[in-house]
Amino acid sequence: MDLAAERAEPSPLLLPTVLTGIFITILDFFIVNVAIPTIRSGLHAGAAAIEWIVAGYGLAYGSGLILGGRLGDLFGRRRVYAAGLALFTVASLACGLAGNAGTLVAARVVQGLAAALLTPQILAVIRTAYAGERQIRAINRYALTMGLASVAGQLVGGVLIHADLAGSGWRACFLINVPIGIAAFALTLRHVPESRPGRDTRLDLGGAGLITLGLVALLLPLIEGREQGWPAWTWASFAVAIGLFIAYAIRPHPAPLIDPGLFQERAVIVGLLAQLTFTMTMAGYFLIFAFYAQQGRGLGALGAGLLFTPMAAGYLAASLLAPRFTARLARQTIALGGVTRAAALVALLALVTAAAPLAVLVPVLAIDGFGMGLALAPIMGTVLARVAPHHAGQAAGVLTTTQQVGGALGVGIIGVIFFGALAGGAAHAFQHGLIYVAAASLLLAAVVQLLPARR
């Protein structure tokens, strides 16, 4: 059982090894944004292909996470994590060597499936290998890594494209994963303990199919709907998703993909709702911020990436301090993060409206990043701390799926607001987007009040 892994003294290299996995998977979600113009020209790709280079990864990733978490529970977290790493590395190589847009889209889909395999194992390993304060610190490092990868994606992509190493151009954004993936795979075999599966090694294939197809039907219109003007098929897809989820709920499950016992704790349900609310403010915000920096302020890919640096610095500082805040404020640490973000975003709104110089935005962006860092780790810790070790993979799959659904939903909502106001200029549209993100940040602070008051 998982208790053996939980009692063993973990290797000092365990945490860096598994955090490498989350870093490269999140990085690849964002790094492609700044590479799109050069990919378009380099591969002579049409609009539909470019769209699927981004959407294919997100769709495969988001729809496979719950199944990936269950596979780790059944067959061992190290085994599934290593398999996901290997597949992600090979797919990254295929992306970097792609000779046409179709090959790149296919490789990106495989990348997403590999990410769905390895990502849930990371939180499950943390849940089973560490306990007490060490687990809290490990979760904070996870949140720190995830946030920095999100913020740094644009910067790393801009630097790699600008450097044009050996004439690689956009290909370096994918090829950089290859040596990192090989090293992480070797370290996994040596330093990550295997969490042995429980007695029940059955996989409910029917339930897995219903959940996975339901997530595809939910995420596909969220990812593609805004670009296509929300045609009839998007609403039909939402209806199909609801039907598939209902079918999963009412059918008998001898070995359920998601154990209903996960949702008996109020803290888990509210924690997932808080996670959904928080992630609805992230990916869409980064998207419109990068658009504003390039279209509204005339910055190139590298300049726009550098503008994310103060946000990353604030996030880093908050993530390091979050355990101290949590020890004193408990659930209100998350609320403080939401309120801090809202205040920073209102200040940013005023500065954008006044067309303030970019240098004036730096401290406000740092405060915004600080608010992000205060909120994220305590949300994940709230959910993971209240699940049994043998359910860690399922819980991690549900948690990371919630992140993806929230991100896709946020992009859809912010996209409608931003691009609907774009006729008035990039700055005008960005102002409208900031109002939404600030309001959602305040909503997070309100949702957190539903958590149990205990520390």
ROLO-217292 format. One record per residue (C-alpha): residue in three letters; z negated, x, y negated. Coordinates in steps of 0.1 Angstrom, whole numbers, plus 5000, padded with zeros to 4 digits. Each point is the difference from the previous one (the first is absolute). Example, Ala and Ser with C-alpha at 12.3 -4.5 7.8 and 13.67 -1.06 7.14 Angstrom:
<r 'ala' <4922 5123 5045>>
<r 'ser' <5007 5014 4966>>
// end
This chain:
<r 'met' <5000 5000 5000>>
<r 'asp' <5002 5010 4963>>
<r 'leu' <4963 5010 5000>>
<r 'ala' <5008 5033 5016>>
<r 'ala' <5023 5009 4971>>
<r 'glu' <4975 4987 4975>>
<r 'arg' <4972 5022 5014>>
<r 'ala' <5021 5032 5003>>
<r 'glu' <4998 5025 4972>>
<r 'pro' <5034 4998 4982>>
<r 'ser' <5020 5030 4993>>
<r 'pro' <5001 5011 4964>>
<r 'leu' <5038 4997 5002>>
<r 'leu' <4999 4964 5013>>
<r 'leu' <5000 4983 4966>>
<r 'pro' <5027 5022 4983>>
<r 'thr' <5022 4995 5031>>
<r 'val' <4999 4962 4999>>
<r 'leu' <5001 4998 4963>>
<r 'thr' <5033 5019 5001>>
<r 'gly' <5014 4970 5018>>
<r 'ile' <4991 4975 4973>>
<r 'phe' <5011 5024 4973>>
<r 'ile' <5036 5004 5013>>
<r 'thr' <5004 4963 5008>>
<r 'ile' <4989 4988 4966>>
<r 'leu' <5018 5028 4982>>
<r 'asp' <5033 4989 5017>>
<r 'phe' <4994 4964 4988>>
<r 'phe' <5002 5012 4964>>
<r 'ile' <5019 5033 4999>>
<r 'val' <5033 4982 5007>>
<r 'asn' <4998 4981 4967>>
<r 'val' <5009 5031 4979>>
<r 'ala' <5026 5011 5025>>
<r 'ile' <5020 4968 5000>>
<r 'pro' <5025 5011 4972>>
<r 'thr' <5009 5033 5018>>
<r 'ile' <5002 4983 5034>>
<r 'arg' <5023 4974 4986>>
<r 'ser' <5024 5026 4986>>
<r 'gly' <4996 5025 5029>>
<r 'leu' <5007 4974 5027>>
<r 'his' <5023 4977 4980>>
<r 'ala' <4976 4972 5010>>
<r 'gly' <5004 4964 4989>>
<r 'ala' <4973 4979 4985>>
<r 'ala' <4991 4983 5033>>
<r 'ala' <4996 5033 5018>>
<r 'ile' <4978 5014 4972>>
<r 'glu' <4979 4969 5002>>
<r 'trp' <4995 5004 5038>>
<r 'ile' <4991 5037 4997>>
<r 'val' <4969 4988 4982>>
<r 'ala' <4995 4966 5017>>
<r 'gly' <5007 5012 5036>>
<r 'tyr' <4970 5023 4999>>
<r 'gly' <4977 4975 4985>>
<r 'leu' <5010 4972 5023>>
<r 'ala' <4997 5020 5032>>
<r 'tyr' <4967 5016 4988>>
<r 'gly' <4983 4967 4989>>
<r 'ser' <5011 4979 5030>>
<r 'gly' <4989 5025 5027>>
<r 'leu' <4965 5010 4988>>
<r 'ile' <4980 4974 5020>>
<r 'leu' <5019 5008 5032>>
<r 'gly' <4995 5037 4993>>
<r 'gly' <4962 4995 4996>>
<r 'arg' <4998 4981 5033>>
<r 'leu' <5020 5027 5018>>
<r 'gly' <4975 5026 4988>>
<r 'asp' <4971 4979 5014>>
<r 'leu' <5017 4997 5033>>
<r 'phe' <5015 5034 5007>>
<r 'gly' <4979 5023 4979>>
<r 'arg' <5001 5007 4962>>
<r 'arg' <5009 5037 5003>>
<r 'arg' <5029 4993 5024>>
<r 'val' <5015 4973 4978>>
<r 'tyr' <4994 5020 4968>>
<r 'ala' <5017 5031 5015>>
<r 'ala' <5029 4979 5012>>
<r 'gly' <5004 4984 4965>>
<r 'leu' <4999 5034 4983>>
<r 'ala' <5027 5014 5024>>
<r 'leu' <5022 4970 4994>>
<r 'phe' <4994 5001 4962>>
<r 'thr' <5009 5037 4999>>
<r 'val' <5033 4995 5020>>
<r 'ala' <5009 4970 4978>>
<r 'ser' <4994 5020 4968>>
<r 'leu' <5023 5028 5013>>
<r 'ala' <5026 4973 5007>>
<r 'cys' <4996 4987 4964>>
<r 'gly' <5004 5034 4986>>
<r 'leu' <5032 5007 5020>>
<r 'ala' <5015 4965 4996>>
<r 'gly' <5037 5002 4992>>
<r 'asn' <5004 4964 4989>>
<r 'ala' <4980 4971 4987>>
<r 'gly' <4999 4981 5033>>
<r 'thr' <4985 5030 5018>>
<r 'leu' <4974 5004 4973>>
<r 'val' <4990 4963 5001>>
<r 'ala' <4996 5001 5038>>
<r 'ala' <4979 5032 4998>>
<r 'arg' <4978 4984 4973>>
<r 'val' <4994 4970 5023>>
<r 'val' <4989 5024 5028>>
<r 'gln' <4978 5018 4975>>
<r 'gly' <4983 4967 4991>>
<r 'leu' <4994 4992 5037>>
<r 'ala' <4985 5034 5005>>
<r 'ala' <4978 4995 4970>>
<r 'ala' <4988 4967 5015>>
<r 'leu' <4990 5018 5032>>
<r 'leu' <4980 5028 4984>>
<r 'thr' <4984 4985 4969>>
<r 'pro' <4975 4976 5017>>
<r 'gln' <4988 5028 5023>>
<r 'ile' <4988 5019 4969>>
<r 'leu' <4974 4975 4990>>
<r 'ala' <4991 4993 5036>>
<r 'val' <4993 5037 5006>>
<r 'ile' <4979 5002 4969>>
<r 'arg' <4980 4969 5011>>
<r 'thr' <4994 5014 5035>>
<r 'ala' <4995 5037 4992>>
<r 'tyr' <4977 4998 4971>>
<r 'ala' <4968 4980 4993>>
<r 'gly' <4977 4993 4970>>
<r 'glu' <5006 5021 4969>>
<r 'arg' <5026 5021 5017>>
<r 'gln' <5021 4969 5006>>
<r 'ile' <4996 4989 4964>>
<r 'arg' <5012 5034 4988>>
<r 'ala' <5029 4999 5025>>
<r 'ile' <5011 4966 4988>>
<r 'asn' <4998 5012 4964>>
<r 'arg' <5022 5030 5009>>
<r 'tyr' <5025 4976 5017>>
<r 'ala' <5001 4978 4968>>
<r 'leu' <5004 5032 4979>>
<r 'thr' <5029 5012 5021>>
<r 'met' <5017 4966 5000>>
<r 'gly' <4997 4996 4962>>
<r 'leu' <5011 5035 4992>>
<r 'ala' <5030 4996 5023>>
<r 'ser' <5009 4968 4982>>
<r 'val' <4997 5015 4966>>
<r 'ala' <5015 5033 5009>>
<r 'gly' <5031 4986 5017>>
<r 'gln' <5020 4998 4969>>
<r 'leu' <4988 5034 4988>>
<r 'val' <5007 5018 5033>>
<r 'gly' <5034 4983 5002>>
<r 'gly' <5009 5010 4965>>
<r 'val' <4989 5036 5005>>
<r 'leu' <5020 5004 5033>>
<r 'ile' <5032 4985 4986>>
<r 'his' <4997 5021 4968>>
<r 'ala' <4994 5032 5020>>
<r 'asp' <5030 4992 5023>>
<r 'leu' <4988 5025 5026>>
<r 'ala' <5030 5016 5018>>
<r 'gly' <5022 4972 4985>>
<r 'ser' <4980 4974 5020>>
<r 'gly' <4997 4975 4971>>
<r 'trp' <4986 4967 5012>>
<r 'arg' <4999 5011 5036>>
<r 'ala' <4969 5022 4993>>
<r 'cys' <4980 4968 4994>>
<r 'phe' <5003 4993 5038>>
<r 'leu' <5003 5035 5014>>
<r 'ile' <4967 5010 4985>>
<r 'asn' <4984 4978 5027>>
<r 'val' <5014 5020 5029>>
<r 'pro' <4978 5032 4997>>
<r 'ile' <4970 4978 4990>>
<r 'gly' <5005 4977 5030>>
<r 'ile' <5004 5028 5025>>
<r 'ala' <4968 5017 4988>>
<r 'ala' <4980 4967 5000>>
<r 'phe' <5013 4992 5035>>
<r 'ala' <4987 5034 5013>>
<r 'leu' <4966 4995 4983>>
<r 'thr' <4997 4965 5014>>
<r 'leu' <5002 5012 5036>>
<r 'arg' <4973 5026 4993>>
<r 'his' <4976 4984 4975>>
<r 'val' <5002 4961 5003>>
<r 'pro' <4978 4986 5028>>
<r 'glu' <5014 4973 5022>>
<r 'ser' <4984 4966 4997>>
<r 'arg' <5002 4987 5035>>
<r 'pro' <5011 4964 5004>>
<r 'gly' <4977 4973 5013>>
<r 'arg' <5003 4983 5033>>
<r 'asp' <5025 4974 4988>>
<r 'thr' <5034 5018 4997>>
<r 'arg' <5021 4969 4999>>
<r 'leu' <5025 4995 4971>>
<r 'asp' <5008 4964 4991>>
<r 'leu' <5038 5005 4996>>
<r 'gly' <5006 4964 4990>>
<r 'gly' <4973 5001 4973>>
<r 'ala' <5012 5034 4988>>
<r 'gly' <5035 4985 4997>>
<r 'leu' <4988 4970 4980>>
<r 'ile' <4979 5021 4976>>
<r 'thr' <5026 5027 4995>>
<r 'leu' <5028 4975 4994>>
<r 'gly' <4977 4980 4977>>
<r 'leu' <4994 5030 4979>>
<r 'val' <5037 5008 4998>>
<r 'ala' <5007 4964 4989>>
<r 'leu' <4972 5003 4974>>
<r 'leu' <5008 5035 4987>>
<r 'leu' <5038 4998 4999>>
<r 'pro' <5002 4973 4972>>
<r 'leu' <4972 5017 4981>>
<r 'ile' <5019 5033 5001>>
<r 'glu' <5035 4986 4994>>
<r 'gly' <4994 4967 4983>>
<r 'arg' <4998 5011 4964>>
<r 'glu' <5031 5022 5002>>
<r 'gln' <5020 4971 5013>>
<r 'gly' <4986 4973 4977>>
<r 'trp' <4979 4982 5027>>
<r 'pro' <5028 4983 5018>>
<r 'ala' <4994 4972 5026>>
<r 'trp' <4997 5024 5029>>
<r 'thr' <4969 5016 4985>>
<r 'trp' <4981 4967 5000>>
<r 'ala' <5012 4992 5035>>
<r 'ser' <4987 5034 5011>>
<r 'phe' <4966 4992 4985>>
<r 'ala' <5000 4968 5020>>
<r 'val' <5009 5018 5032>>
<r 'ala' <4972 5025 4994>>
<r 'ile' <4974 4972 4996>>
<r 'gly' <5014 4984 5032>>
<r 'leu' <4997 5032 5020>>
<r 'phe' <4965 5007 4988>>
<r 'ile' <4989 4964 5010>>
<r 'ala' <5017 5005 5034>>
<r 'tyr' <4980 5032 5005>>
<r 'ala' <4967 4983 4990>>
<r 'ile' <5004 4970 5024>>
<r 'arg' <5013 5018 5031>>
<r 'pro' <4975 5013 5026>>
<r 'his' <4994 5038 4998>>
<r 'pro' <4985 5017 5031>>
<r 'ala' <5002 5033 4981>>
<r 'pro' <5004 4992 4963>>
<r 'leu' <5018 5023 4977>>
<r 'ile' <4974 4991 4973>>
<r 'asp' <4965 4992 5013>>
<r 'pro' <4987 4969 4982>>
<r 'gly' <4966 5017 5000>>
<r 'leu' <5013 5023 4972>>
<r 'phe' <4997 4971 4976>>
<r 'gln' <4965 4989 5007>>
<r 'glu' <4986 5021 4973>>
<r 'arg' <5003 4987 4965>>
<r 'ala' <5002 5035 4987>>
<r 'val' <5032 5006 5020>>
<r 'ile' <5017 4969 4987>>
<r 'val' <4991 5006 4964>>
<r 'gly' <5007 5038 5004>>
<r 'leu' <5036 4992 5012>>
<r 'leu' <5004 4975 4971>>
<r 'ala' <4988 5027 4976>>
<r 'gln' <5024 5025 5016>>
<r 'leu' <5029 4975 4995>>
<r 'thr' <4991 4995 4964>>
<r 'phe' <4997 5037 4993>>
<r 'thr' <5033 5010 5016>>
<r 'met' <5018 4972 4982>>
<r 'thr' <4995 5021 4968>>
<r 'met' <5012 5034 5014>>
<r 'ala' <5035 5004 5013>>
<r 'gly' <5015 4976 4974>>
<r 'tyr' <4981 5017 4972>>
<r 'phe' <5013 5034 5010>>
<r 'leu' <5035 4986 5002>>
<r 'ile' <5001 4985 4965>>
<r 'phe' <4981 5030 4985>>
<r 'ala' <5027 5023 5013>>
<r 'phe' <5027 4977 4987>>
<r 'tyr' <4983 4999 4966>>
<r 'ala' <4996 5038 4999>>
<r 'gln' <5037 5005 5008>>
<r 'gln' <5017 4971 4983>>
<r 'gly' <4975 4993 4972>>
<r 'arg' <4991 5036 4991>>
<r 'gly' <5031 5018 5012>>
<r 'leu' <4983 5024 5024>>
<r 'gly' <5017 5015 5031>>
<r 'ala' <4987 4999 5035>>
<r 'leu' <4978 5030 4995>>
<r 'gly' <4986 4988 4967>>
<r 'ala' <4992 4966 5013>>
<r 'gly' <4983 5016 5030>>
<r 'leu' <4979 5022 4977>>
<r 'leu' <4988 4969 4981>>
<r 'phe' <4982 4989 5032>>
<r 'thr' <4979 5032 5000>>
<r 'pro' <4971 4987 4978>>
<r 'met' <4998 4969 5022>>
<r 'ala' <4997 5023 5031>>
<r 'ala' <4973 5021 4982>>
<r 'gly' <4979 4969 4993>>
<r 'tyr' <5005 4987 5035>>
<r 'leu' <4989 5034 5014>>
<r 'ala' <4968 5000 4978>>
<r 'ala' <4991 4965 5010>>
<r 'ser' <5005 5005 5037>>
<r 'leu' <4977 5030 5000>>
<r 'leu' <4973 4980 4981>>
<r 'ala' <5005 4967 5018>>
<r 'pro' <4973 5006 5027>>
<r 'arg' <4974 5006 4972>>
<r 'phe' <5010 4968 4983>>
<r 'thr' <5000 4981 5032>>
<r 'ala' <4965 5012 5009>>
<r 'arg' <4987 4986 4967>>
<r 'leu' <5022 4970 4994>>
<r 'ala' <5012 4990 5035>>
<r 'arg' <5027 4972 4997>>
<r 'gln' <4999 5002 4962>>
<r 'thr' <5017 5034 5002>>
<r 'ile' <5032 4981 5010>>
<r 'ala' <4995 4976 4971>>
<r 'leu' <4994 5029 4976>>
<r 'gly' <5033 5015 5011>>
<r 'gly' <5018 4967 4993>>
<r 'val' <4984 4995 4966>>
<r 'thr' <5007 5037 4991>>
<r 'arg' <5037 4996 5010>>
<r 'ala' <5003 4967 4980>>
<r 'ala' <4985 5017 4969>>
<r 'ala' <5024 5030 5003>>
<r 'leu' <5030 4978 5005>>
<r 'val' <4992 4979 4969>>
<r 'ala' <4997 5032 4980>>
<r 'leu' <5033 5012 5015>>
<r 'leu' <5016 4967 4991>>
<r 'ala' <4989 5005 4963>>
<r 'leu' <5014 5036 5000>>
<r 'val' <5033 4989 5015>>
<r 'thr' <5003 4972 4975>>
<r 'ala' <4994 5025 4972>>
<r 'ala' <5025 5024 5015>>
<r 'ala' <4974 5027 5000>>
<r 'pro' <5010 5036 5010>>
<r 'leu' <4998 5008 5037>>
<r 'ala' <4972 5025 4995>>
<r 'val' <4978 4971 4987>>
<r 'leu' <5005 4982 5033>>
<r 'val' <4985 5029 5021>>
<r 'pro' <4962 4991 4997>>
<r 'val' <5007 4963 5005>>
<r 'leu' <5020 5008 5032>>
<r 'ala' <4972 5023 5012>>
<r 'ile' <4975 4971 4996>>
<r 'asp' <5024 4977 5018>>
<r 'gly' <5001 5024 5029>>
<r 'phe' <4962 5003 4999>>
<r 'gly' <4997 4962 5005>>
<r 'met' <5024 5002 5030>>
<r 'gly' <4979 5027 5016>>
<r 'leu' <4968 4981 4996>>
<r 'ala' <5014 4969 5017>>
<r 'leu' <5020 5011 5030>>
<r 'ala' <4976 5019 5022>>
<r 'pro' <4971 4975 4999>>
<r 'ile' <5024 4972 5009>>
<r 'met' <5011 5018 5032>>
<r 'gly' <4965 5010 5008>>
<r 'thr' <4988 4965 4997>>
<r 'val' <5024 4988 5027>>
<r 'leu' <4998 5029 5024>>
<r 'ala' <4962 5003 4999>>
<r 'arg' <4996 4965 5015>>
<r 'val' <5023 5002 5030>>
<r 'ala' <4992 5013 5035>>
<r 'pro' <5014 5034 5009>>
<r 'his' <5022 4986 5028>>
<r 'his' <5016 4977 4974>>
<r 'ala' <5006 5028 4975>>
<r 'gly' <5038 5002 5007>>
<r 'gln' <5005 4963 4996>>
<r 'ala' <4979 5000 4968>>
<r 'ala' <5019 5029 4986>>
<r 'gly' <5033 4983 5008>>
<r 'val' <4989 4968 4982>>
<r 'leu' <4987 5020 4971>>
<r 'thr' <5032 5020 4995>>
<r 'thr' <5022 4969 5006>>
<r 'thr' <4981 4983 4972>>
<r 'gln' <5008 5030 4978>>
<r 'gln' <5037 4997 5008>>
<r 'val' <5001 4962 4995>>
<r 'gly' <4981 5004 4967>>
<r 'gly' <5023 5028 4988>>
<r 'ala' <5031 4979 5008>>
<r 'leu' <4985 4969 4985>>
<r 'gly' <4991 5019 4968>>
<r 'val' <5035 5016 4997>>
<r 'gly' <5015 4965 5003>>
<r 'ile' <4977 4984 4974>>
<r 'ile' <5001 5030 4976>>
<r 'gly' <5038 5002 5005>>
<r 'val' <5005 4964 4990>>
<r 'ile' <4978 5005 4969>>
<r 'phe' <5015 5034 4990>>
<r 'phe' <5037 4994 5006>>
<r 'gly' <4998 4965 4986>>
<r 'ala' <4989 5015 4967>>
<r 'leu' <5023 5030 5001>>
<r 'ala' <5025 4985 4976>>
<r 'gly' <4975 5008 4973>>
<r 'gly' <4999 5037 5009>>
<r 'ala' <4981 5021 5025>>
<r 'ala' <4969 5002 4978>>
<r 'his' <4999 4963 4996>>
<r 'ala' <5004 4994 5037>>
<r 'phe' <4973 5026 5008>>
<r 'gln' <4976 4982 4977>>
<r 'his' <5004 4969 5020>>
<r 'gly' <4994 5019 5032>>
<r 'leu' <4969 5016 4987>>
<r 'ile' <4985 4965 4992>>
<r 'tyr' <5004 4991 5037>>
<r 'val' <4985 5032 5013>>
<r 'ala' <4970 4997 4976>>
<r 'ala' <4994 4964 5011>>
<r 'ala' <5002 5009 5037>>
<r 'ser' <4975 5028 4994>>
<r 'leu' <4975 4975 4985>>
<r 'leu' <5007 4977 5030>>
<r 'leu' <4990 5029 5023>>
<r 'ala' <4966 5003 4982>>
<r 'ala' <4995 4962 5005>>
<r 'val' <5010 5001 5037>>
<r 'val' <4975 5028 5007>>
<r 'gln' <4971 4977 4990>>
<r 'leu' <5006 4981 5033>>
<r 'leu' <4990 5030 5020>>
<r 'pro' <4965 5001 5016>>
<r 'ala' <4975 5015 4975>>
<r 'arg' <4986 5025 5024>>
<r 'arg' <5009 5036 4997>>
// end
